[in-house]
Amino acid sequence: MFIGIRDCFHSGMCATIFFWLYCTRINMSIAMIAMVRRRENTTTNNINDDQSYEDSIPTYNWDEMTQQSILSAFYIGYTITPIPGGWCSGYIGGKKVLGLVLLCESLLISLVPLAAGINANLLIIIRVLDGAVQGVGVTAAYVILGKWTAPTERSTMVAIVANGMTVATIVSSHFSGWLCTAYELGGWPTLFYTYSVFGLVGLVVWTTFVYETPNTDPFITKKELEHFELYKESMTTNVTYSVVPWKALFTSSAVWAIVIGFFAFDTTMYFSITEVPIFISSILGFDAKTTGFLTALPSITRLPVVLLSAACADFIIRRNILSILNTRKIFVIIDFGVAAVCFLLISQFGESLVEFMFLMAIVFFSLGFNPPGLNTNLLDISSKYAGIIIGLATTVACIGGFTIPFILGNLIEGNNTFKQWSYIFIINAAILLFGMVFFLIFAKGEEQEWSKEDTIHKDETTNLIQSK
C-alpha cells in the first residue's frame, strides 16, 4: 500500500474544510440554547444563570416552531445546490469552488448576530443561504478526492475526510457551549464571529497550497505521480466535464442505492447534531455549556472507529478476502443496523441521562463504519461523476434535514415531553432500517458502464512524470 505525502495533504485539507463547515452547522443548535429567552415555567436542572448579563447579551422570545424553523432552514438551502454544485465542481474544478464556499460561508455566519437582532425571518433567510453554500462545498470536496485517491486507498482517504466531521462534533459542541456562556467575551454572538475569522484564514491556506490534480501540483514527487499513473483508468486525474450521461446516471440502481443510503445516514447525523442538543437541554435540563460538553461525548467513540474500519476495509479488498461490494455491504449492516436498534432503545429508556449517553455513544460508534461502506461506494461505481452523485445524494438526504425538525416542532409545541421526543427516535430507527435494506438489494461494487463511456477528456500525465 502506497500513500504519498501530497495525497494525504489534500485529503487532510478536505477534512479540515469539512471540520469547519460542520462546526458552523453545529453552532446554531448550541447557540440556540443561549439565544432563546427561557420561559418562566420551564423547569431545568444544573442551570445557573447570571442575570446581570441579561441586558448585555441579546436573547429572543422564540417559540418551539420558530426555533425549529431556524434550524431546518439550513437544510432547505442545502437541498438546492448539491447537484448543480457537483456539476460545477467537475466543470471548473473543486479547488475554485471550495475557495468560493469558504469566502461566502465566512461572510454569512458573520451576519447571524445582526440578522437575529433584526428579525427571525431574516435569520431564516441567512440560514437558507448558508445551507445553499454548504451544499456546494460537500460535492466539491468529493471531486477533489476523486482526483487524489487511488482505488486501494479510497476507504482510508474518505475516512480521513469523514473524521473531519466527527472532530467538528466533538470540538465545536464543547467549544461553542463554552463560548456561549463566556459572557465577558461577548457570549453567543462571538461564536459566529470567531468561526468567520477561522474560515477566512482557511481560505488563504486553501488557495495557496491546494492543487486541483496531481499533475498540476509542483510539490508532488515523481514516485507519487507514477503511482497515480497506475490507476489513471479508474481515477479522474484531470477531468473536464463535456457530456454527462444524465439519463443513465439518474436511472442507475447503483446510484439510488447510494442516494437512499445517504438519506438514511444523513438524516440520522442531522438529527444527532441539530436536535440532540435541544433534547439534552429541554428534556434532560442542562445549560448551553453543559449541553455542548454532553453533545460532544458520544462522538468520541466514532473517531477511532472511522480510521480503523477504513483500514480494515482496504485490507480486506487488497487481500481479496471479500469482494468490494460485499465489503461495503457488511459495513453498512453494522453502521445502520446497530444505530437503529439503539434509537429504538432510546425511545424507551432515554429519559435517564446515563442510559441516553450510553446508547448515543453506541450510535456514534456504529456510524463510524459508514465511510468504508456507503461513502466510498460512490467512488467505486464512478469516480468521474462522484461530484454529481454526492450532489444527488445530498439533495435527497436534505429531505430528512428539514422534515424531521418540522415534525418535531409540531410534536413538542406546547407539549415538550420525553414521550413526544420518543416518536422522533423511532422514526429515525425506521429510516435507518429502510436505507440498509435498500442498499443491500441494489448496491454495486464496480464502475458502471455509463461511467466508462468516453464522455470526458483526460490530460495524460506521462510527459509530466518523465519531466519530473
C-alpha positions as CSV (number, residue, x, y, z in Angstrom):
1,M,0.0,0.0,0.0
2,F,1.4,3.4,-1.0
3,I,0.1,6.6,0.3
4,G,2.0,9.7,-0.7
5,I,2.6,13.0,1.2
6,R,0.6,15.1,-1.2
7,D,-2.5,12.9,-1.5
8,C,-2.5,12.8,2.3
9,F,-2.2,16.5,2.4
10,H,-5.1,17.1,0.0
11,S,-7.3,14.6,1.9
12,G,-6.3,16.3,5.1
13,M,-7.2,19.7,3.7
14,C,-10.6,18.4,2.6
15,A,-11.1,17.0,6.1
16,T,-10.2,20.4,7.6
17,I,-12.8,22.1,5.3
18,F,-15.4,19.5,6.4
19,F,-14.4,20.1,10.0
20,W,-15.0,23.9,9.7
21,L,-18.2,23.5,7.7
22,Y,-19.7,21.1,10.3
23,C,-18.6,23.4,13.1
24,T,-20.6,26.3,11.5
25,R,-23.5,23.9,11.1
26,I,-23.5,22.7,14.7
27,N,-23.0,26.2,16.2
28,M,-26.6,27.2,15.7
29,S,-28.0,24.2,17.7
30,I,-25.8,25.1,20.7
31,A,-26.2,28.8,20.3
32,M,-30.0,28.5,20.2
33,I,-30.0,27.4,23.8
34,A,-28.4,30.7,24.8
35,M,-30.2,32.8,22.2
36,V,-33.7,31.9,23.4
37,R,-35.2,33.5,26.4
38,R,-36.3,30.7,28.7
39,R,-39.9,30.9,29.8
40,E,-40.7,31.3,33.5
41,N,-42.5,28.0,33.7
42,T,-39.6,26.0,32.3
43,T,-38.1,23.6,34.8
44,T,-34.4,22.7,34.3
45,N,-31.6,21.1,36.2
46,N,-28.0,22.3,36.6
47,I,-28.8,25.7,35.1
48,N,-27.0,28.6,36.7
49,D,-28.0,32.0,35.1
50,D,-26.2,35.2,35.8
51,Q,-29.0,37.8,35.4
52,S,-26.5,40.6,35.4
53,Y,-25.6,39.8,31.9
54,E,-29.1,39.6,30.6
55,D,-29.1,43.1,29.2
56,S,-25.7,42.9,27.5
57,I,-26.3,39.6,25.7
58,P,-29.3,39.6,23.4
59,T,-32.0,36.9,23.9
60,Y,-35.2,36.3,21.9
61,N,-38.7,35.1,22.8
62,W,-38.9,32.4,20.0
63,D,-41.4,29.6,20.5
64,E,-40.6,25.9,19.6
65,M,-41.8,26.2,16.0
66,T,-39.7,29.3,15.3
67,Q,-36.6,27.6,16.7
68,Q,-37.2,24.5,14.6
69,S,-37.8,26.8,11.5
70,I,-34.5,28.5,12.0
71,L,-32.7,25.1,12.5
72,S,-34.4,23.4,9.5
73,A,-33.9,26.5,7.2
74,F,-30.3,25.4,6.6
75,Y,-31.4,22.2,5.0
76,I,-33.8,23.9,2.7
77,G,-30.9,25.7,1.1
78,Y,-28.8,22.6,1.4
79,T,-31.3,20.8,-0.9
80,I,-31.0,23.3,-3.8
81,T,-27.3,23.4,-4.6
82,P,-25.6,19.9,-4.4
83,I,-26.4,18.7,-7.9
84,P,-25.5,22.0,-9.7
85,G,-22.6,22.3,-7.3
86,G,-21.3,18.8,-8.2
87,W,-21.6,19.6,-11.9
88,C,-19.9,23.0,-11.5
89,S,-17.1,21.5,-9.4
90,G,-16.4,18.9,-12.1
91,Y,-16.5,21.5,-14.8
92,I,-14.4,24.4,-13.3
93,G,-12.6,22.5,-10.6
94,G,-13.2,21.6,-6.9
95,K,-10.4,23.9,-5.7
96,K,-12.0,27.1,-7.1
97,V,-15.5,26.1,-5.9
98,L,-14.4,25.3,-2.4
99,G,-12.4,28.5,-2.2
100,L,-15.6,30.4,-3.1
101,V,-17.5,28.3,-0.5
102,L,-15.0,29.3,2.3
103,L,-15.4,33.0,1.4
104,C,-19.2,33.0,1.2
105,E,-19.7,30.9,4.3
106,S,-17.4,33.1,6.3
107,L,-19.4,36.2,5.4
108,L,-22.8,34.6,6.0
109,I,-22.1,33.3,9.5
110,S,-20.7,36.7,10.5
111,L,-24.2,38.2,9.7
112,V,-26.1,35.8,12.0
113,P,-26.0,38.1,15.1
114,L,-27.1,41.1,13.1
115,A,-29.9,39.1,11.4
116,A,-31.2,37.6,14.7
117,G,-31.4,41.1,16.2
118,I,-33.5,42.4,13.3
119,N,-36.0,39.6,12.7
120,A,-36.3,35.9,13.0
121,N,-37.4,35.7,9.3
122,L,-34.2,37.5,8.2
123,L,-32.2,34.9,10.2
124,I,-34.1,32.1,8.4
125,I,-33.1,33.7,5.1
126,I,-29.4,33.7,6.2
127,R,-29.7,30.1,7.2
128,V,-31.2,29.1,3.8
129,L,-28.3,30.8,2.1
130,D,-25.8,29.2,4.5
131,G,-27.2,25.8,3.6
132,A,-27.0,26.5,-0.2
133,V,-23.3,27.4,0.1
134,Q,-22.5,24.3,2.2
135,G,-24.4,22.1,-0.3
136,V,-21.8,23.1,-2.9
137,G,-18.9,22.5,-0.6
138,V,-19.6,18.8,0.1
139,T,-19.7,18.0,-3.6
140,A,-16.6,19.9,-4.4
141,A,-14.6,18.0,-1.8
142,Y,-15.6,14.7,-3.4
143,V,-14.4,16.0,-6.8
144,I,-11.0,16.7,-5.2
145,L,-11.0,13.2,-3.6
146,G,-11.8,11.6,-7.0
147,K,-8.7,13.1,-8.4
148,W,-6.4,12.5,-5.5
149,T,-7.3,8.9,-4.3
150,A,-6.3,5.6,-5.9
151,P,-8.9,2.7,-5.5
152,T,-6.7,0.8,-3.0
153,E,-6.6,3.8,-0.6
154,R,-10.1,5.2,-1.1
155,S,-11.6,3.9,2.1
156,T,-8.8,5.4,4.2
157,M,-8.8,8.8,2.5
158,V,-12.6,9.1,2.7
159,A,-12.3,8.1,6.4
160,I,-9.8,10.9,7.0
161,V,-12.3,13.4,5.5
162,A,-15.2,11.9,7.4
163,N,-13.3,12.3,10.6
164,G,-13.2,16.0,10.0
165,M,-17.0,15.9,10.6
166,T,-16.6,13.8,13.7
167,V,-13.9,16.0,15.2
168,A,-16.1,19.0,14.5
169,T,-18.9,17.5,16.5
170,I,-16.5,16.9,19.4
171,V,-14.6,20.2,19.3
172,S,-17.3,22.6,18.2
173,S,-20.0,21.3,20.6
174,H,-17.8,21.8,23.6
175,F,-16.1,25.0,22.4
176,S,-19.5,26.5,21.3
177,G,-21.1,25.7,24.6
178,W,-18.2,27.3,26.5
179,L,-18.1,30.4,24.3
180,C,-21.9,30.9,24.5
181,T,-21.6,31.2,28.3
182,A,-18.4,33.3,28.2
183,Y,-20.3,36.5,28.7
184,E,-17.1,38.5,29.3
185,L,-16.1,37.7,25.7
186,G,-19.5,38.6,24.3
187,G,-21.5,35.4,24.6
188,W,-23.1,33.6,21.7
189,P,-22.5,36.4,19.0
190,T,-18.8,35.9,19.5
191,L,-19.2,32.3,18.4
192,F,-20.1,33.3,14.9
193,Y,-17.5,36.0,14.5
194,T,-14.8,33.5,15.7
195,Y,-15.6,30.9,13.1
196,S,-15.9,33.6,10.4
197,V,-12.3,34.5,11.1
198,F,-11.2,30.9,11.0
199,G,-12.9,30.5,7.6
200,L,-11.0,33.4,6.1
201,V,-7.7,32.1,7.4
202,G,-8.6,28.7,5.9
203,L,-9.3,30.4,2.6
204,V,-5.8,31.7,2.4
205,V,-4.2,28.3,3.1
206,W,-6.5,26.6,0.7
207,T,-5.9,28.8,-2.3
208,T,-2.1,28.8,-1.7
209,F,-1.3,25.2,-1.1
210,V,-4.0,23.0,-2.7
211,Y,-3.9,21.9,-6.3
212,E,-6.7,20.6,-8.5
213,T,-4.9,17.5,-9.7
214,P,-1.7,15.6,-9.1
215,N,-0.2,16.6,-12.4
216,T,-0.6,20.3,-11.7
217,D,1.0,20.1,-8.2
218,P,4.6,21.4,-8.4
219,F,5.4,19.8,-5.0
220,I,4.5,16.2,-5.9
221,T,7.3,13.7,-6.3
222,K,7.9,11.5,-9.3
223,K,7.1,8.4,-7.3
224,E,3.7,9.8,-6.4
225,L,2.9,10.7,-10.0
226,E,3.9,7.2,-11.1
227,H,1.6,5.7,-8.5
228,F,-1.3,7.8,-9.8
229,E,-0.4,6.7,-13.4
230,L,-1.0,3.1,-12.5
231,Y,-4.6,3.8,-11.7
232,K,-5.3,6.5,-14.3
233,E,-8.1,4.5,-15.9
234,S,-10.1,4.4,-12.7
235,M,-9.4,7.9,-11.5
236,T,-10.3,11.4,-12.6
237,T,-6.7,12.6,-12.5
238,N,-7.6,15.5,-14.8
239,V,-11.1,15.9,-15.9
240,T,-13.2,18.4,-17.7
241,Y,-16.9,17.6,-18.0
242,S,-18.3,17.7,-21.5
243,V,-21.3,15.4,-21.8
244,V,-22.7,13.9,-18.6
245,P,-24.8,10.7,-19.1
246,W,-27.7,12.2,-17.1
247,K,-30.3,9.6,-18.0
248,A,-28.1,6.6,-17.3
249,L,-27.0,8.2,-14.1
250,F,-30.4,9.1,-12.8
251,T,-31.8,5.6,-13.7
252,S,-29.0,3.6,-12.2
253,S,-30.0,1.4,-9.3
254,A,-26.4,1.5,-8.0
255,V,-26.7,5.3,-7.8
256,W,-30.1,5.2,-6.0
257,A,-28.7,2.6,-3.5
258,I,-26.2,5.3,-2.5
259,V,-28.8,8.1,-2.6
260,I,-31.2,6.3,-0.3
261,G,-28.3,5.2,2.0
262,F,-27.2,8.8,2.3
263,F,-30.7,9.8,3.0
264,A,-30.9,7.4,6.0
265,F,-27.4,8.2,7.3
266,D,-27.5,11.9,6.9
267,T,-31.0,12.2,8.4
268,T,-29.5,10.4,11.5
269,M,-26.5,12.7,11.6
270,Y,-28.6,15.9,11.1
271,F,-30.8,14.8,13.9
272,S,-27.9,14.0,16.2
273,I,-26.1,17.3,15.7
274,T,-29.1,19.5,15.4
275,E,-31.8,18.2,17.7
276,V,-30.0,16.2,20.3
277,P,-28.6,19.3,21.9
278,I,-32.1,20.6,22.2
279,F,-33.2,17.3,23.7
280,I,-30.4,17.4,26.3
281,S,-31.3,21.0,27.2
282,S,-35.1,20.8,27.3
283,I,-35.7,17.3,28.4
284,L,-32.6,16.4,30.5
285,G,-32.3,20.0,31.7
286,F,-28.8,21.4,31.1
287,D,-27.5,24.8,30.2
288,A,-25.6,25.6,26.9
289,K,-22.1,24.9,28.3
290,T,-23.0,21.5,29.8
291,T,-25.1,20.6,26.8
292,G,-22.2,21.3,24.5
293,F,-20.0,19.0,26.6
294,L,-22.6,16.2,26.7
295,T,-23.2,16.5,23.0
296,A,-19.5,16.1,22.2
297,L,-19.0,13.0,24.4
298,P,-20.7,10.3,22.2
299,S,-18.9,11.5,19.1
300,I,-15.6,10.5,20.7
301,T,-16.5,6.8,20.1
302,R,-16.7,7.4,16.4
303,L,-13.3,9.0,16.0
304,P,-11.0,5.9,16.1
305,V,-13.6,3.6,14.5
306,V,-13.7,5.6,11.3
307,L,-10.0,5.1,10.7
308,L,-9.7,1.5,11.9
309,S,-12.8,0.4,9.9
310,A,-11.4,2.1,6.8
311,A,-8.0,0.4,7.2
312,C,-9.8,-2.9,7.7
313,A,-11.9,-2.4,4.6
314,D,-8.9,-1.6,2.5
315,F,-7.1,-4.7,3.9
316,I,-10.0,-6.9,3.1
317,I,-10.2,-5.6,-0.5
318,R,-6.4,-5.8,-1.2
319,R,-6.2,-9.4,0.1
320,N,-9.3,-10.4,-1.9
321,I,-10.9,-11.7,1.3
322,L,-14.2,-10.4,0.2
323,S,-15.3,-8.6,-3.0
324,I,-15.6,-4.8,-2.9
325,L,-19.4,-5.0,-2.9
326,N,-19.7,-7.5,0.0
327,T,-17.2,-5.5,2.0
328,R,-19.3,-2.3,1.6
329,K,-22.5,-4.2,2.5
330,I,-21.0,-5.7,5.7
331,F,-20.0,-2.2,6.9
332,V,-23.4,-0.8,6.0
333,I,-25.2,-3.5,8.1
334,I,-23.0,-2.7,11.1
335,D,-23.5,1.0,10.5
336,F,-27.2,1.2,10.0
337,G,-28.4,-1.9,11.9
338,V,-26.8,-1.2,15.3
339,A,-27.7,2.5,15.2
340,A,-31.3,1.7,14.5
341,V,-31.5,-0.7,17.5
342,C,-30.0,1.9,19.8
343,F,-32.6,4.6,18.7
344,L,-35.4,2.1,19.5
345,L,-33.9,1.6,22.9
346,I,-33.5,5.4,23.5
347,S,-37.2,5.8,22.7
348,Q,-37.9,3.6,25.7
349,F,-35.1,4.3,28.2
350,G,-33.6,7.7,27.0
351,E,-35.1,9.8,29.8
352,S,-32.3,8.8,32.0
353,L,-29.0,10.7,31.3
354,V,-26.8,7.6,31.8
355,E,-28.8,5.4,29.5
356,F,-29.2,8.1,26.9
357,M,-25.5,8.9,26.8
358,F,-24.5,5.2,26.7
359,L,-26.8,4.4,23.8
360,M,-25.8,7.6,21.9
361,A,-22.2,6.5,22.3
362,I,-23.0,3.2,20.6
363,V,-24.9,5.1,17.9
364,F,-21.9,7.1,17.0
365,F,-19.6,4.0,17.3
366,S,-21.7,2.2,14.7
367,L,-21.8,5.3,12.5
368,G,-18.0,5.1,12.3
369,F,-18.4,2.2,9.9
370,N,-20.1,4.4,7.3
371,P,-17.1,5.8,5.4
372,P,-15.7,2.5,4.2
373,G,-19.2,1.3,3.5
374,L,-21.6,3.8,2.0
375,N,-19.4,6.8,1.4
376,T,-16.7,5.1,-0.5
377,N,-19.1,3.1,-2.7
378,L,-19.9,6.2,-4.8
379,L,-16.2,6.3,-5.8
380,D,-16.4,2.5,-6.6
381,I,-19.2,3.0,-9.2
382,S,-18.0,6.2,-10.7
383,S,-15.1,8.4,-9.6
384,K,-15.7,10.5,-12.7
385,Y,-19.1,11.7,-11.6
386,A,-18.6,11.5,-7.9
387,G,-19.5,15.2,-7.5
388,I,-22.8,14.8,-9.3
389,I,-23.7,11.6,-7.4
390,I,-22.9,13.1,-4.0
391,G,-24.9,16.1,-5.1
392,L,-27.9,14.0,-5.8
393,A,-27.5,12.0,-2.6
394,T,-27.1,15.2,-0.6
395,T,-30.2,16.8,-2.1
396,V,-32.4,13.8,-1.3
397,A,-30.8,13.5,2.2
398,C,-31.8,17.0,3.0
399,I,-35.4,15.9,2.9
400,G,-34.8,14.4,6.4
401,G,-32.9,17.5,7.4
402,F,-35.9,19.8,7.2
403,T,-38.8,17.4,7.7
404,I,-37.6,16.0,11.0
405,P,-37.4,19.4,12.7
406,F,-40.8,20.2,11.2
407,I,-42.3,17.0,12.6
408,L,-40.6,17.5,15.9
409,G,-41.7,21.1,16.2
410,N,-45.3,20.0,15.7
411,L,-44.9,17.2,18.2
412,I,-43.4,19.2,21.1
413,E,-45.2,22.6,20.5
414,G,-47.0,23.1,23.9
415,N,-46.1,19.5,25.0
416,N,-42.3,19.3,25.2
417,T,-42.1,15.9,26.9
418,F,-39.9,12.8,26.6
419,K,-42.9,10.8,25.2
420,Q,-43.2,13.2,22.3
421,W,-39.5,13.0,21.6
422,S,-39.6,9.2,21.7
423,Y,-41.6,9.2,18.4
424,I,-38.7,11.0,16.6
425,F,-36.2,8.4,17.8
426,I,-38.5,5.6,16.4
427,I,-38.8,7.4,13.1
428,N,-35.0,7.7,12.8
429,A,-34.7,4.0,13.5
430,A,-37.2,3.1,10.8
431,I,-35.4,5.4,8.3
432,L,-32.1,3.6,9.0
433,L,-33.5,0.1,8.5
434,F,-35.1,1.2,5.3
435,G,-31.8,2.6,4.0
436,M,-29.9,-0.5,5.0
437,V,-32.3,-2.9,3.2
438,F,-32.4,-0.7,0.1
439,F,-28.6,-0.6,-0.1
440,L,-28.2,-4.4,0.4
441,I,-30.6,-5.1,-2.5
442,F,-29.4,-2.6,-5.1
443,A,-25.8,-1.6,-4.4
444,K,-23.0,-2.4,-6.9
445,G,-19.3,-2.6,-6.3
446,E,-17.7,-2.0,-9.7
447,E,-17.5,1.0,-12.1
448,Q,-20.7,1.3,-14.1
449,E,-20.8,1.1,-17.9
450,W,-22.2,4.7,-18.2
451,S,-19.2,5.9,-16.3
452,K,-16.8,4.1,-18.6
453,E,-18.1,5.8,-21.7
454,D,-15.8,8.4,-23.3
455,T,-17.8,11.4,-22.2
456,I,-14.9,13.3,-20.6
457,H,-11.5,14.4,-21.7
458,K,-8.4,13.4,-19.8
459,D,-5.0,15.1,-20.0
460,E,-2.2,12.5,-20.0
461,T,0.3,12.7,-17.1
462,T,3.0,10.6,-18.8
463,N,5.0,13.6,-20.1
464,L,4.8,15.3,-16.8
465,I,6.1,12.2,-15.0
466,Q,9.0,12.0,-17.3
467,S,9.8,15.6,-16.9
468,K,9.9,15.1,-13.1
